Amino acid sequence: MPIRRILAAVIATAALAGLGLTGAATAATAQGAPSYVTPSQCREGGGEPRIDLPGNPCVGGTYDGQAVD
C-alpha cells in the first residue's frame, strides 16, 4: 500500500508541475510586443516611420520592423 501512495503522489506532483510550466509559457508569450506602433512611438524609439514602403514599417530604433498604424 505505501508504494501506491508514493506512486500516486509522484504522478500528482508531475501533473501539477506540468500545468505550472504550461501556464508560465502562456504568460511569457502573451506579454509580447504590440503588433503595430504609432508614428510617434516609432520616432520616440529612435526609428523613422516609412509609410511609403510595403507594410508601412518602422525603420531603425526600438521598434525596427514593426508595422506603423
C-alpha distance (Angstrom), angle and dihedral (degrees) to the residues before:
residue distance angle dihedral
M1 . . .
P2 3.81 . .
I3 3.81 89.4 .
R4 3.81 91.2 56.9
R5 3.81 91.2 50.4
I6 3.79 91.9 49.2
L7 3.80 91.8 46.7
A8 3.82 91.2 48.8
A9 3.81 90.6 49.8
V10 3.81 91.7 49.7
I11 3.82 92.1 49.8
A12 3.80 92.6 46.8
T13 3.81 91.5 49.0
A14 3.80 91.8 49.5
A15 3.79 91.7 49.0
L16 3.80 93.1 50.2
A17 3.79 91.4 46.5
G18 3.80 89.8 51.7
L19 3.80 91.1 52.2
G20 3.80 90.3 49.3
L21 3.80 92.3 52.1
T22 3.79 91.4 48.5
G23 3.80 90.9 51.7
A24 3.80 91.9 49.2
A25 3.80 91.9 51.0
T26 3.80 91.5 49.5
A27 3.79 92.0 49.7
A28 3.79 91.9 49.5
T29 3.80 93.5 53.3
A30 3.77 93.8 43.6
Q31 3.79 91.3 61.4
G32 3.79 95.4 62.0
A33 3.78 125.7 131.5
P34 3.80 119.2 -76.9
S35 3.80 116.2 -91.0
Y36 3.81 92.4 -121.6
V37 3.80 139.5 18.1
T38 3.79 133.3 -150.5
P39 3.80 120.1 -110.6
S40 3.82 90.1 -108.9
Q41 3.84 91.8 51.1
C42 3.80 89.2 50.8
R43 3.83 91.7 52.0
E44 3.82 93.2 43.8
G45 3.81 88.6 53.0
G46 3.79 90.4 55.3
G47 3.79 97.7 -100.3
E48 3.78 137.2 114.5
P49 3.82 120.7 -123.5
R50 3.81 107.1 -128.9
I51 3.79 105.6 -165.5
D52 3.80 88.8 164.1
L53 3.83 91.6 69.2
P54 3.82 124.7 77.8
G55 3.80 110.6 -87.1
N56 3.84 92.4 18.2
P57 3.83 94.7 -106.8
C58 3.77 129.7 -168.2
V59 3.81 103.9 -123.4
G60 3.80 117.6 -148.7
G61 3.79 131.3 -9.8
T62 3.77 129.3 59.7
Y63 3.82 96.0 -34.6
D64 3.81 97.1 44.5
G65 3.80 110.1 160.8
Q66 3.81 95.7 10.8
A67 3.80 116.8 128.9
V68 3.80 115.7 -105.7
D69 3.80 115.4 -135.0
